Amino acid sequence: MNIAKGTKCMILVLTTSLLLTSCSKDGENPESEQQTEQTKTIEWEVFHEFEPGETVTKFEISDDAKWLFYTNAMGTAYRIDKTTGEKSLLYANPLQFENGILYLHVVRDNDSYFAVSDDFGATQMEYHIGTYTNYAAGWFDGAFMNLIVNRMFVMPNGDLILPHIMEKANNAAYLQDNFLIAVSSDGGATWNRKESKPSSYIIAKQGNRLFAISEGWTGVETFASKLYYSDNAGTSWQESNLKYAPQAVDRENNLIAAGGNQILKLKGNSWTVYTWEGQTSFNDGLVFLDGLKYRGTTGNDPNGRKIDDIEFDANNHMYVIGRNKTTICRTKLN
């Protein structure tokens, strides 16, 4: 199979729908002088409804929107041909679809595998990444095992970056692992762990620029998270003064933030706020977004991190998981 390679901010609200920061102007900071100019109303449509009783936790969309890849709440992954409606099993969980390549990850029989497919998941090449040496403690040999955040980034030079390489651990090295990312320079065949202080919780990529929030947890003000950006693949970080923490980048390279019944897009130096009718709480409407937040109560709670799964197709339609997690919904941020 032919596989292509390819200034100072303080967090004011972390547990609400949007991660907001106070904005200080800095002539050397390219993120300065942001404005919020207008509010627009959008409508959602149901792109796909899953089978009765099935809920979805993560998904990917092909560029032409003719293929849907997803993992359900039972941890089983599928692909759906939207042209024919045919559903077939994937043998790994989808991570990213980019430049015609589907990237996947799976833990099977205490071993971790990274996989790539250039035929929409029909076949895939698997690379062994790690092995649990003590499952209960989370100890392992290799670059990573399970992944906490459903994010993978393809850098302009072709490198692949995975944030938060630990899913579970109760050993003393756990907090140190929170400052590590995994990087591959050969399309996913081999990986190296790289220190990324003060944050490896990477949430979005815009060109060469990565955005991340630092470790923090509910109720401990000293450890409140901050927003950072890196222009050197996570080697060093600077505090960001963006008004809203981005969770995605659209096909026109605009930053996207979201939470509740709002989506915000930064184009140039102006934020546009998009809202939709019929949605005032989690209990109504097609879409209600979690927003970026840390819900943990202690520093070693790997399941406290929360971030919406937001995808775009080649025509810049935006896709999210529906409010009840039984649909994928679609809109356009004009």
C-alpha positions in Angstrom: 0.0 0.0 0.0 1.3 3.4 -0.9 1.2 5.7 2.1 1.9 9.4 1.5 3.9 11.4 4.1 3.2 14.2 4.3 1.2 38.9 26.2 0.2 37.6 29.2 -3.1 35.9 29.8 -4.9 34.6 32.8 -7.7 32.1 32.5 -10.9 33.6 33.9 -13.2 30.7 33.3 -12.2 27.1 32.7 -15.2 25.1 33.7 -17.7 27.0 31.7 -18.5 26.4 28.0 -15.7 28.6 26.6 -12.2 29.0 27.9 -11.9 32.8 28.1 -8.7 34.8 28.6 -8.1 38.5 29.4 -6.4 40.2 26.5 -3.2 42.3 26.9 -1.8 44.0 23.9 1.8 43.4 23.0 3.4 44.9 19.8 5.4 41.7 19.3 2.5 39.4 19.8 0.8 38.5 16.5 -2.4 37.7 18.5 -3.0 41.3 19.7 -5.8 43.8 19.0 -8.6 41.3 18.5 -12.1 42.5 17.9 -15.6 41.0 18.1 -17.4 42.6 15.2 -20.6 40.7 14.6 -23.0 37.9 15.5 -24.6 35.6 13.0 -27.3 32.9 13.2 -26.6 29.5 11.7 -28.8 26.4 11.1 -27.8 22.7 11.7 -28.7 19.7 9.6 -28.4 16.1 10.5 -25.6 14.7 8.4 -25.9 11.1 9.8 -28.1 9.4 12.4 -26.6 6.3 14.0 -28.4 3.0 14.7 -30.9 2.9 17.6 -29.0 2.5 20.9 -25.6 3.5 19.4 -23.8 6.6 20.6 -20.6 8.1 19.1 -17.5 9.3 21.0 -15.2 10.5 18.1 -15.4 10.7 14.4 -13.6 11.8 11.2 -14.9 13.0 7.8 -13.2 12.4 4.4 -12.5 15.5 2.4 -15.4 14.9 0.0 -17.7 14.0 2.9 -18.5 10.6 1.3 -16.9 8.6 4.1 -17.7 8.8 7.8 -15.3 7.1 10.3 -16.3 6.9 14.0 -15.8 5.1 17.3 -18.9 4.3 19.4 -19.3 4.3 23.2 -18.4 0.5 23.3 -15.0 1.4 21.7 -15.8 -0.2 18.4 -14.8 1.7 15.2 -16.7 1.7 11.9 -16.6 3.4 8.5 -19.8 4.3 6.6 -20.0 4.9 2.8 -22.4 7.8 2.7 -23.0 7.2 -1.0 -24.3 3.6 -0.5 -25.0 3.5 3.2 -22.7 0.5 3.6 -21.3 0.1 7.1 -18.1 -1.9 7.8 -15.8 -2.5 10.7 -12.6 -0.6 11.3 -9.9 -2.4 13.2 -8.6 0.7 14.9 -10.0 4.0 16.1 -9.9 7.0 13.7 -7.6 9.9 14.8 -7.3 12.2 11.7 -8.1 12.3 8.0 -5.7 14.6 6.2 -4.3 14.7 2.7 -6.2 11.6 1.7 -4.7 9.6 4.6 -6.7 8.1 7.5 -4.7 7.8 10.7 -5.8 5.4 13.4 -4.8 4.0 16.8 -5.7 0.9 18.7 -4.7 -1.0 21.8 -5.1 -4.8 21.3 -3.9 -7.6 23.7 -1.9 -5.1 25.8 -0.1 -3.7 22.7 -0.4 -0.3 21.1 -0.6 0.1 17.3 -0.6 3.2 15.1 -2.2 2.6 11.7 -2.4 4.5 8.4 -4.7 3.9 5.4 -4.8 5.4 1.9 -8.0 3.7 0.8 -10.5 5.1 3.3 -9.9 2.3 5.9 -10.4 -0.6 3.5 -6.9 -1.8 4.4 -4.4 -0.3 6.8 -0.7 -0.6 7.7 -0.1 -1.1 11.4 3.0 -0.2 13.4 3.7 -1.5 16.8 4.2 1.4 19.3 4.2 0.1 22.8 3.4 -2.8 25.3 1.9 -2.7 28.7 4.3 -4.2 31.3 1.8 -3.6 34.2 -1.7 -2.7 33.0 -3.1 -1.9 36.4 -0.3 0.6 37.1 -0.2 1.9 33.5 3.4 1.1 33.0 4.5 0.4 29.5 7.5 0.2 27.1 7.4 2.2 24.0 6.3 5.7 22.8 2.7 5.6 24.0 -0.3 3.4 24.8 -3.9 4.8 25.0 -4.4 8.4 24.0 -6.3 10.9 26.3 -7.2 13.6 23.7 -8.6 12.7 20.3 -6.2 15.0 18.5 -3.3 14.3 16.0 -1.6 17.0 14.1 0.2 16.8 10.7 2.8 19.6 10.6 3.8 21.4 7.4 7.1 19.4 7.3 5.2 16.1 7.4 5.9 15.3 11.1 3.0 13.8 13.1 2.4 15.0 16.7 0.2 13.3 19.3 -0.5 15.1 22.6 -1.0 13.4 26.0 0.4 9.9 25.4 -0.9 8.5 28.8 -4.4 7.3 29.4 -3.9 5.9 32.9 -1.2 5.5 35.5 -0.8 5.5 39.2 3.0 5.7 39.3 5.2 8.6 40.2 6.1 9.4 36.6 2.5 10.2 35.7 2.6 14.0 36.1 5.9 14.1 34.2 4.2 12.2 31.4 1.7 15.1 31.2 4.6 17.2 29.7 5.4 14.7 27.0 4.2 14.5 23.4 4.9 11.8 20.8 6.4 12.8 17.4 6.9 10.8 14.2 9.0 11.9 11.3 8.3 8.8 9.1 4.5 8.8 8.7 3.8 7.0 11.9 6.2 4.0 11.6 8.3 5.1 14.6 7.8 7.6 17.4 9.9 9.5 19.9 8.7 11.1 23.1 9.5 14.8 23.4 9.3 17.1 26.5 6.8 19.9 25.9 6.7 22.2 29.0 4.6 23.9 30.2 1.9 22.0 28.2 1.3 18.9 26.1 -2.5 19.3 26.1 -2.4 20.5 22.5 -5.8 21.5 21.2 -5.4 23.1 17.7 -2.9 23.8 14.9 -2.7 26.7 12.6 0.1 26.3 10.1 3.2 25.8 12.1 1.6 27.2 15.3 0.3 24.9 18.0 -2.1 25.9 20.7 -2.3 24.2 24.1 -3.7 24.7 27.6 -1.6 23.9 30.7 -2.4 21.3 33.3 -5.0 22.5 35.9 -7.9 21.1 37.8 -11.1 22.1 39.3 -11.1 23.9 42.7 -7.3 24.5 42.9 -6.8 28.1 41.8 -3.0 27.8 41.9 -3.2 25.3 39.1 -5.7 27.1 36.9 -4.9 26.5 33.2 -3.4 29.0 30.8 -3.5 29.2 27.0 -0.2 28.9 25.2 1.1 28.8 21.6 4.3 27.2 20.1 5.9 28.0 16.8 8.6 25.2 17.1 6.5 22.0 17.4 6.1 22.2 21.1 9.7 22.7 22.1 8.9 26.0 23.8 5.7 27.8 24.6 4.5 31.4 25.0 1.4 32.6 26.8 -1.3 33.5 24.3 -3.7 36.5 24.5 -6.4 35.1 22.4 -9.9 36.0 23.7 -11.1 32.5 23.1 -9.2 29.2 23.2 -9.3 27.5 19.8 -10.4 23.9 19.4 -10.0 23.6 15.7 -8.9 25.3 12.4 -11.2 25.4 9.4 -10.2 24.8 5.7 -9.6 28.6 5.3 -7.1 28.5 8.2 -9.4 30.4 10.6 -9.3 29.6 14.3 -12.5 28.0 15.7 -13.6 28.1 19.4 -16.9 26.7 20.7 -19.0 25.9 23.7 -22.7 25.7 24.6 -24.8 27.2 21.8 -22.0 29.4 20.4 -19.2 29.0 17.9 -16.6 31.7 17.4 -14.3 32.2 14.3 -11.2 34.3 14.2 -10.6 35.6 10.7 -7.9 38.2 10.6 -8.1 40.0 13.9 -11.9 39.8 14.2 -14.0 37.2 16.0 -17.5 36.4 14.6 -20.0 34.8 17.0 -22.3 32.2 15.6 -25.4 31.1 17.5 -28.4 29.0 16.6 -32.1 29.0 17.5 -33.9 26.4 19.5 -31.0 25.7 21.7 -30.9 27.1 25.2 -29.5 24.2 27.3 -28.1 20.7 26.9 -31.6 19.3 26.9 -32.9 20.7 23.7 -31.9 21.3 20.1 -29.7 19.3 17.7 -26.3 20.6 19.0 -25.0 21.7 22.4 -21.2 21.8 22.6 -19.1 20.8 25.6 -16.5 23.5 25.1 -12.9 23.2 26.1 -12.5 22.5 29.8 -10.7 20.5 32.5 -13.2 18.7 34.6 -10.7 16.8 36.8 -10.5 17.2 40.5 -6.9 16.2 41.0 -3.8 16.5 38.9 -3.7 12.8 38.1 -7.2 12.6 36.7 -6.6 11.8 33.0 -10.3 11.7 32.2 -11.0 15.3 33.3 -9.9 16.8 30.0 -12.8 17.8 27.6 -12.7 19.1 24.1 -15.2 19.0 21.3 -14.6 16.9 18.2 -14.9 19.4 15.3 -14.2 18.5 11.7 -14.3 20.2 8.3 -14.6 18.9 4.8 -13.0 20.3 1.7 -15.9 22.7 1.2 -15.5 24.0 4.7 -18.7 22.5 6.1 -18.4 22.1 9.9 -19.3 18.8 11.5 -19.9 18.1 15.2 -21.4 15.3 17.4 -25.1 16.0 18.1 -26.4 16.8 21.5 -27.5 13.3 22.3 -24.4 11.7 20.7 -26.6 9.8 18.3 -26.1 12.1 15.3 -23.4 13.9 13.4 -24.6 17.4 12.5 -23.4 19.8 9.9 -23.4 23.6 9.2 -21.5 26.3 7.3 -19.9 29.3 9.0 -20.4 32.0 6.3 
